[in-house]
Amino acid sequence: MLTHYSSTGAEFNPGRPLRSFRILIECSDFDTLVKTIEQYPSMLDVINTPDPDARNRTPLNQSIQMYLNCVGDHKKNRHLGIINFLLLNNADPNVTTPSGKNIYSYAVDFPDLAAVLEKNKMSSPGQPSTPVRPNTI
């Protein structure tokens, strides 16, 4: 299950307006979740905002400048990955996502993410993932 929502950020530094958005990824396989998020492009900066649902906030990889909030519920076999992104409006307009979409048309290509998630699910060791019910924040 993949959902996302976005909003326009406030001024972080004078004269540098920000655009922020957030993605929630939900799947029953933690390894799939991590493998998927590791494949995000590196041109986005992290917004490390408090999240009451996050039991553990771990920097997945400092070089890719993002944080993953993991919530594991083993009884329900469900894992949530919440990523907060910050994009400076003066980012290079020629930067593209892995699928070639310009960063200003969409900073993250959501259909591309869904495809990566599905691919990783197929290649993950262990039991196959089971469907999960939608989650709201």
C-alpha atoms as an extended CHARMM CRD file, in Angstrom:
* protein
*
       137  EXT
         1         1  MET       CA              0.0000000000        0.0000000000        0.0000000000  PROA      1               0.0000000000
         2         2  LEU       CA              1.4150000000        3.3720000000       -1.0110000000  PROA      2               0.0000000000
         3         3  THR       CA             -0.0730000000        6.7400000000       -0.1410000000  PROA      3               0.0000000000
         4         4  HSD       CA              1.3260000000       10.2300000000       -0.2290000000  PROA      4               0.0000000000
         5         5  TYR       CA              0.3670000000       13.7860000000        0.5490000000  PROA      5               0.0000000000
         6         6  SER       CA              2.1210000000       17.0930000000        0.1140000000  PROA      6               0.0000000000
         7         7  SER       CA              2.1900000000       20.6580000000        1.3440000000  PROA      7               0.0000000000
         8         8  THR       CA              4.1220000000       23.8540000000        0.7650000000  PROA      8               0.0000000000
         9         9  GLY       CA              6.7170000000       24.5190000000        3.4390000000  PROA      9               0.0000000000
        10        10  ALA       CA              7.4550000000       27.8030000000        5.1950000000  PROA      10              0.0000000000
        11        11  GLU       CA             10.6010000000       29.8500000000        4.8190000000  PROA      11              0.0000000000
        12        12  PHE       CA             13.5440000000       27.8630000000        6.1750000000  PROA      12              0.0000000000
        13        13  ASN       CA             16.1430000000       30.5340000000        5.3760000000  PROA      13              0.0000000000
        14        14  PRO       CA             15.3990000000       34.0840000000        4.1980000000  PROA      14              0.0000000000
        15        15  GLY       CA             14.7460000000       34.0850000000        0.4840000000  PROA      15              0.0000000000
        16        16  ARG       CA             14.7650000000       30.2950000000        0.1810000000  PROA      16              0.0000000000
        17        17  PRO       CA             11.1960000000       28.9690000000        0.1470000000  PROA      17              0.0000000000
        18        18  LEU       CA             10.8420000000       25.2290000000        0.6000000000  PROA      18              0.0000000000
        19        19  ARG       CA              8.5080000000       22.6200000000       -0.7430000000  PROA      19              0.0000000000
        20        20  SER       CA              7.9390000000       19.6470000000        1.4930000000  PROA      20              0.0000000000
        21        21  PHE       CA              6.0720000000       16.4140000000        1.1060000000  PROA      21              0.0000000000
        22        22  ARG       CA              5.6850000000       13.1110000000        2.8430000000  PROA      22              0.0000000000
        23        23  ILE       CA              5.3130000000        9.5170000000        1.7160000000  PROA      23              0.0000000000
        24        24  LEU       CA              3.8900000000        6.5880000000        3.6240000000  PROA      24              0.0000000000
        25        25  ILE       CA              4.8390000000        3.1140000000        2.4500000000  PROA      25              0.0000000000
        26        26  GLU       CA              3.1310000000        0.1520000000        4.0430000000  PROA      26              0.0000000000
        27        27  CYS       CA              3.9990000000       -3.4660000000        3.4260000000  PROA      27              0.0000000000
        28        28  SER       CA              4.2260000000       -6.7070000000        5.3620000000  PROA      28              0.0000000000
        29        29  ASP       CA              7.9010000000       -7.3330000000        4.6170000000  PROA      29              0.0000000000
        30        30  PHE       CA             10.4360000000       -5.1340000000        6.4110000000  PROA      30              0.0000000000
        31        31  ASP       CA             13.3180000000       -6.0790000000        4.0890000000  PROA      31              0.0000000000
        32        32  THR       CA             11.2460000000       -5.0840000000        1.0710000000  PROA      32              0.0000000000
        33        33  LEU       CA             10.4410000000       -1.7680000000        2.7070000000  PROA      33              0.0000000000
        34        34  VAL       CA             14.0930000000       -0.9380000000        3.3780000000  PROA      34              0.0000000000
        35        35  LYS       CA             15.2970000000       -2.1070000000       -0.0460000000  PROA      35              0.0000000000
        36        36  THR       CA             12.6800000000        0.0790000000       -1.7140000000  PROA      36              0.0000000000
        37        37  ILE       CA             13.5270000000        3.2140000000        0.2110000000  PROA      37              0.0000000000
        38        38  GLU       CA             17.2480000000        2.7120000000       -0.3620000000  PROA      38              0.0000000000
        39        39  GLN       CA             16.5790000000        3.1450000000       -4.0890000000  PROA      39              0.0000000000
        40        40  TYR       CA             15.2560000000        6.6850000000       -3.7580000000  PROA      40              0.0000000000
        41        41  PRO       CA             17.2330000000        9.3890000000       -5.5940000000  PROA      41              0.0000000000
        42        42  SER       CA             19.8420000000       11.2350000000       -3.5530000000  PROA      42              0.0000000000
        43        43  MET       CA             18.9920000000       14.8390000000       -4.4510000000  PROA      43              0.0000000000
        44        44  LEU       CA             16.3910000000       15.2810000000       -1.7220000000  PROA      44              0.0000000000
        45        45  ASP       CA             17.0600000000       16.5520000000        1.7810000000  PROA      45              0.0000000000
        46        46  VAL       CA             15.5360000000       15.1830000000        4.9310000000  PROA      46              0.0000000000
        47        47  ILE       CA             12.8840000000       16.7830000000        7.0640000000  PROA      47              0.0000000000
        48        48  ASN       CA             13.2430000000       14.9710000000       10.3580000000  PROA      48              0.0000000000
        49        49  THR       CA              9.9040000000       15.8530000000       11.9250000000  PROA      49              0.0000000000
        50        50  PRO       CA              8.5220000000       14.1450000000       15.0410000000  PROA      50              0.0000000000
        51        51  ASP       CA              6.1010000000       11.3500000000       14.2940000000  PROA      51              0.0000000000
        52        52  PRO       CA              3.9970000000        9.9120000000       17.1270000000  PROA      52              0.0000000000
        53        53  ASP       CA              3.6040000000        6.6150000000       15.2590000000  PROA      53              0.0000000000
        54        54  ALA       CA              7.3500000000        6.0690000000       14.8950000000  PROA      54              0.0000000000
        55        55  ARG       CA              8.8160000000        3.6700000000       17.4150000000  PROA      55              0.0000000000
        56        56  ASN       CA             12.2620000000        3.9540000000       15.9030000000  PROA      56              0.0000000000
        57        57  ARG       CA             13.7530000000        6.7520000000       13.8190000000  PROA      57              0.0000000000
        58        58  THR       CA             16.8980000000        5.5170000000       12.1280000000  PROA      58              0.0000000000
        59        59  PRO       CA             19.1000000000        7.2440000000        9.5530000000  PROA      59              0.0000000000
        60        60  LEU       CA             19.0320000000        4.6260000000        6.8200000000  PROA      60              0.0000000000
        61        61  ASN       CA             21.9600000000        6.0830000000        4.9470000000  PROA      61              0.0000000000
        62        62  GLN       CA             23.3360000000        9.5640000000        5.5800000000  PROA      62              0.0000000000
        63        63  SER       CA             24.6220000000        9.7960000000        2.0190000000  PROA      63              0.0000000000
        64        64  ILE       CA             21.1110000000        9.7190000000        0.5830000000  PROA      64              0.0000000000
        65        65  GLN       CA             19.9500000000       12.4220000000        3.0090000000  PROA      65              0.0000000000
        66        66  MET       CA             16.6750000000       10.9790000000        4.1990000000  PROA      66              0.0000000000
        67        67  TYR       CA             15.2490000000        9.3080000000        7.2380000000  PROA      67              0.0000000000
        68        68  LEU       CA             13.0640000000        6.2590000000        7.5350000000  PROA      68              0.0000000000
        69        69  ASN       CA             10.6420000000        5.9160000000       10.4220000000  PROA      69              0.0000000000
        70        70  CYS       CA              9.9010000000        2.2430000000       10.9510000000  PROA      70              0.0000000000
        71        71  VAL       CA              6.9150000000        0.8660000000       12.7820000000  PROA      71              0.0000000000
        72        72  GLY       CA              6.8160000000       -2.9070000000       13.1010000000  PROA      72              0.0000000000
        73        73  ASP       CA              3.6910000000       -4.6980000000       14.2690000000  PROA      73              0.0000000000
        74        74  HSD       CA              4.5790000000       -8.3710000000       14.1760000000  PROA      74              0.0000000000
        75        75  LYS       CA              1.1330000000       -9.4920000000       15.2820000000  PROA      75              0.0000000000
        76        76  LYS       CA             -0.3480000000       -7.8870000000       12.1930000000  PROA      76              0.0000000000
        77        77  ASN       CA              2.7720000000       -8.5730000000       10.0920000000  PROA      77              0.0000000000
        78        78  ARG       CA              2.7960000000       -4.9540000000        9.0160000000  PROA      78              0.0000000000
        79        79  HSD       CA              5.6000000000       -2.4440000000        8.6270000000  PROA      79              0.0000000000
        80        80  LEU       CA              5.3390000000        1.2590000000        7.9000000000  PROA      80              0.0000000000
        81        81  GLY       CA              7.9970000000        3.4350000000        6.3210000000  PROA      81              0.0000000000
        82        82  ILE       CA              7.4330000000        7.1510000000        6.6050000000  PROA      82              0.0000000000
        83        83  ILE       CA              9.7530000000        9.4140000000        4.6550000000  PROA      83              0.0000000000
        84        84  ASN       CA              9.7820000000       13.1830000000        4.9870000000  PROA      84              0.0000000000
        85        85  PHE       CA             11.3460000000       15.1160000000        2.1380000000  PROA      85              0.0000000000
        86        86  LEU       CA             12.4860000000       18.6830000000        1.7750000000  PROA      86              0.0000000000
        87        87  LEU       CA             13.1740000000       20.1470000000       -1.6450000000  PROA      87              0.0000000000
        88        88  LEU       CA             14.7390000000       23.5810000000       -2.1030000000  PROA      88              0.0000000000
        89        89  ASN       CA             13.0600000000       25.5720000000       -4.8330000000  PROA      89              0.0000000000
        90        90  ASN       CA             16.4550000000       26.4700000000       -6.2450000000  PROA      90              0.0000000000
        91        91  ALA       CA             17.4270000000       22.8390000000       -6.8360000000  PROA      91              0.0000000000
        92        92  ASP       CA             18.9190000000       22.0420000000      -10.2320000000  PROA      92              0.0000000000
        93        93  PRO       CA             15.9340000000       22.0390000000      -12.6460000000  PROA      93              0.0000000000
        94        94  ASN       CA             17.7140000000       19.4660000000      -14.7980000000  PROA      94              0.0000000000
        95        95  VAL       CA             17.7250000000       16.8100000000      -12.0920000000  PROA      95              0.0000000000
        96        96  THR       CA             15.4280000000       13.9050000000      -12.8660000000  PROA      96              0.0000000000
        97        97  THR       CA             14.0240000000       10.9260000000      -10.9900000000  PROA      97              0.0000000000
        98        98  PRO       CA             15.1940000000        7.3830000000      -11.8610000000  PROA      98              0.0000000000
        99        99  SER       CA             12.4200000000        7.1000000000      -14.4410000000  PROA      99              0.0000000000
       100       100  GLY       CA             13.4800000000       10.3560000000      -16.1080000000  PROA      100             0.0000000000
       101       101  LYS       CA             10.7410000000       12.6450000000      -14.7920000000  PROA      101             0.0000000000
       102       102  ASN       CA             11.8960000000       16.1870000000      -14.0800000000  PROA      102             0.0000000000
       103       103  ILE       CA             12.2230000000       16.9450000000      -10.3840000000  PROA      103             0.0000000000
       104       104  TYR       CA              9.8850000000       19.9330000000      -10.6890000000  PROA      104             0.0000000000
       105       105  SER       CA              7.0800000000       17.9750000000      -12.3170000000  PROA      105             0.0000000000
       106       106  TYR       CA              7.1890000000       15.5830000000       -9.3650000000  PROA      106             0.0000000000
       107       107  ALA       CA             10.1360000000       15.3400000000       -7.0380000000  PROA      107             0.0000000000
       108       108  VAL       CA              9.4490000000       11.6480000000       -6.6030000000  PROA      108             0.0000000000
       109       109  ASP       CA              7.9060000000        9.4370000000       -9.2400000000  PROA      109             0.0000000000
       110       110  PHE       CA              5.2300000000        7.6260000000       -7.2670000000  PROA      110             0.0000000000
       111       111  PRO       CA              4.2930000000        5.0640000000       -9.9420000000  PROA      111             0.0000000000
       112       112  ASP       CA              8.0070000000        4.2700000000      -10.2540000000  PROA      112             0.0000000000
       113       113  LEU       CA              8.1970000000        3.6870000000       -6.4980000000  PROA      113             0.0000000000
       114       114  ALA       CA              5.2390000000        1.3390000000       -6.6180000000  PROA      114             0.0000000000
       115       115  ALA       CA              6.9800000000       -0.6840000000       -9.3330000000  PROA      115             0.0000000000
       116       116  VAL       CA             10.2030000000       -0.8440000000       -7.3060000000  PROA      116             0.0000000000
       117       117  LEU       CA              8.2720000000       -1.9500000000       -4.2350000000  PROA      117             0.0000000000
       118       118  GLU       CA              6.6150000000       -4.7340000000       -6.2070000000  PROA      118             0.0000000000
       119       119  LYS       CA              9.9360000000       -5.8240000000       -7.7140000000  PROA      119             0.0000000000
       120       120  ASN       CA             11.6190000000       -5.9340000000       -4.3110000000  PROA      120             0.0000000000
       121       121  LYS       CA              8.7200000000       -7.8850000000       -2.8650000000  PROA      121             0.0000000000
       122       122  MET       CA              9.2200000000      -10.5350000000       -5.5250000000  PROA      122             0.0000000000
       123       123  SER       CA             12.9680000000      -10.7650000000       -4.8780000000  PROA      123             0.0000000000
       124       124  SER       CA             12.9250000000      -10.7110000000       -1.0630000000  PROA      124             0.0000000000
       125       125  PRO       CA             13.8320000000      -13.9180000000        0.7450000000  PROA      125             0.0000000000
       126       126  GLY       CA             11.4500000000      -15.5100000000        3.2210000000  PROA      126             0.0000000000
       127       127  GLN       CA              7.7070000000      -15.7290000000        3.1760000000  PROA      127             0.0000000000
       128       128  PRO       CA              5.7900000000      -13.8180000000        0.5040000000  PROA      128             0.0000000000
       129       129  SER       CA              4.1510000000      -10.6020000000        1.5770000000  PROA      129             0.0000000000
       130       130  THR       CA              0.4850000000      -10.6430000000        2.3870000000  PROA      130             0.0000000000
       131       131  PRO       CA             -1.9400000000       -7.8530000000        1.5180000000  PROA      131             0.0000000000
       132       132  VAL       CA             -2.2920000000       -5.1230000000        4.1190000000  PROA      132             0.0000000000
       133       133  ARG       CA             -5.1970000000       -2.8820000000        4.8840000000  PROA      133             0.0000000000
       134       134  PRO       CA             -4.9000000000        0.8510000000        4.1110000000  PROA      134             0.0000000000
       135       135  ASN       CA             -3.5590000000        3.0160000000        6.8870000000  PROA      135             0.0000000000
       136       136  THR       CA             -4.2750000000        6.6460000000        7.6310000000  PROA      136             0.0000000000
       137       137  ILE       CA             -2.1680000000        9.1240000000        9.5350000000  PROA      137             0.0000000000
